[in-house]
Amino acid sequence: MDFYSETQIIRILKEKNISLFTLTDFGRIFKIQNRNTLYKKIARLEKQGIVQQIIKGKYLFTLDQPDDYTLANFIYSPSYVSCETALSFYGIITGFPYQITSVTIKKSKKNSFGNKEFSYSHVASHLYWGYEKKENFLIAEKEKALLDYLYFGTKGWRSIELDELDLSEVNKNKLISFAKKFKNKKLLKIIHKLIK
């Protein structure tokens, strides 16, 4: 159980640049196969403030905290940051939403961690595309973030503020091409109204 001291664990996590991990990951990294031993080790590290449980089975290394977007991807996967959060990231809407919004093919869900709320909205698998990796996280491209936001609005799941959108950095042709993939007349109507 004590093959690795707390100091060694900190050093290894820093060396490997690991800020988020599952219980299984931890067991693999530190070669701990016994579940009971694994739980005890994690509990001791939690007590010392070295790791913190985010949700059941998922942990954060407190000495190397990730950004909110990386955390959002990790808490519930597969998912990518989208809607208001991505629109704020790109400067398409002003202000930063309190809630980190993401899209997933799993069921819709909300999680709280620290003083932040992480919200995940379900889309059918044929609408789960149009995202890219930036730094350590997956985020919707500008056009897809806008479409996800408007799509949920057409369903009545979000209030849409069209007059708050700055589309100067949005590729209009890409936006229309992406919008057609949604096969949603209401959405296309909004897009045409937005870009005319």
N, C-alpha and C positions, 0 to 999 in steps of 0.2 A: 504493500500500500504506500510506503514512503520511498519508493525508488527515486522519485523526483521531489525535491524540496520546493517550497513556494517560490523561492528565488529562481530556481532552475525553470520552473513553469513560466514565470514572468519572462525570463530571458528567451525561452524557446518561442513563446507566443509573439514576442517582439521581433525576433529574428525571422520567423516565418510570416510576419506581417498579418497575423490573424487577429481580427477584432471581433468577429462573430463566429460562433460555432454551435453545433448541436452536441448533445451528450455523446452520440455515436462518434462524431469527429474527435471529441476530446479523448475518448477511449482509444481510438486508433492512433492519435498523435503520441499519447503517453503510454501506449501498449498496456492498457488496463482492460482485461477481458471480463473480470468479475463485475457484474452489474452493481452489487452491493458496495464494493470497493469504490466504484466509479461515483456513485451517489454520495458516499461519505467524503470523498476527495472534493467534489464540487461544493458540497455543503460547507466544508472547511474554508474553501476559497471564497465562498459567498460571505461567510461570517467575517472574513478579513477584508472584505470590500474589493477583492481582486477581480471577481467576476460577479455579474448580476444576471438574474434570470429575467428574460424578456417575456416569454410565454413558456408553457410547459415544454421542456426538452430543448429549448433554444436559449443561448447565453451570449452575453456581451463581455468583452475584456475591458474593464473600466479604465485601464491605463492607456488605451489606444482606441478611443471611441470613434465609430464611423459617423458619416453624415446621415441626415434623416432619410435621404433617398435610398442609400445602400441598405439602411435598416428596414425601410418599407419593403424592398425586394426580398429581404431575408425573412421577415416575420411571416409572410404569406406568399408562397411561390407555387406555380409560376405567376408572376405579376410584373407589370411595368408601371412607372409613375406616369400619370396622364392628367387630363381634365384641368381643373383650376391650378393645381400645383405645377404642372408642366407649362401651362400658359403663363404663369407668374415667372417661372424659370427663364422663359424666352422673352419676357417683357411684353407679351401680347395683352396681358391684363396687369394693372398696377396693383401694388400691395401684395403681401404674402399671406396666403390662407393659413389659418391655425391648423387645419386638418391637412394631412398629407394624403392626396387622393391617387389611387392606382386602379388599374384594370386587371382583371383576372378571368380565367376560364372556369375557375372554381366558383362555388357559391359566394354571393356577396357577404361581406363581413366587416366588422369594425374591431379594432384593437387599440387599447391605450397603453402608452409606455412613457414614463417620465411625465412631462406636461404636454405631450403631443397625442393627437388622435390619428390613427392610421385607418383610412377607409378604403375598402376594396369593392369595386362594382363589377358584377358579372357581365361578360359578353359571350356570345356563342363563339365557338372555336373559329368559325370562318371570318370573324371580325377581330381576331387576336393577331395583329400584325402591325407594321408601321412604327416599330420602335427600334432604338439603337442603343449601343453601350457607350456611355460617357463615363470616364473615370472608372468607378467600381459599380455603377448601377445602370439599370435599363430604364430608358425614358422614351416616351412617344416622340416621334418627329413633330415639328410644329403643326403641320397640317393634320396629322392624325390626332394630336392632343385636342385641337379645335373641334374636329369631327366627333371625337368621343364625347366631349363636353356638350356639343349641340345634340348629338344622338340621345344622350340621357335626358336632355331637356325635352326632346320631342316625345319621350316616353312619360314625361311628367315627373321624373325622378330628381330633377334639378331645376332651379330657377335660372333662366338665361338672361344675361345682361348684355345685349348686343351693342349698345352704345358705349360700353366700356372696353371694347376690343380695338386694339391697334394692329391692323393687318399689314402694315408697311413691310414687314420682314417675311410675310407668308407668300409662298409660291402659289399663285392663283391657279395655274394650269395643273399643278400637282394636287391642289385642294379639290378641284373638280374631278380629276381622275380618281382620287381616293374616295371622294363622296359617292361616285357611281358604284363602287364596290359594295357600299352599304345596302344598295337596292331599297332605298327609303325615300319616297317622293317628298315627304314633308321636309326631310333633311336637305334634299337637293334644292327645294324651294327657298329655304333659309340661306343656303350658300349663294344662290344666284342673286338674292336680295342683298346679301352682304358685299358681294364683289362688283356690283354694277356701278 
